[in-house]
Amino acid sequence: MKTEIYFSVNTPLGVDVRTTVQYWEYLITIKHPVMKNKEGIVKSVLQMPDEIRQSKIGKDIFLYYKQYDRLYCVVVKHAGMEGFLITAYPADKVKEGDVIWTR
């Protein structure tokens, strides 16, 4: 079982967000195949988002948004100064939630 870290990125909130090789594979094969080969975009959204919102679902869930060829959303669970990638996908619009940070 591969649990090595695939990438780890520091966000403007000072949170280190990481994902494993295994989880990234799951994300691009099962959850959002459209994100295959878009690791660079996901890292960039986390490092330099246009906006970060706190989810209405839970206070430890954060949505990072950035506009590229289209709008992307990267969803992260924060646990103190560590974060774990939940999912990433092209978004139609920014979801409701409290704005925590903007560029």
Secondary structure, 3 states (H helix, E strand, C coil): CCCCEEEEEECCCCCEEEEEHHHHHHHHHHHCHHHCCCHHHHHHHHHCCCEEEEECCCCCEEEEEEECCCEEEEEEEEECCEEEEEEEEECCCCCCEEEEEEC
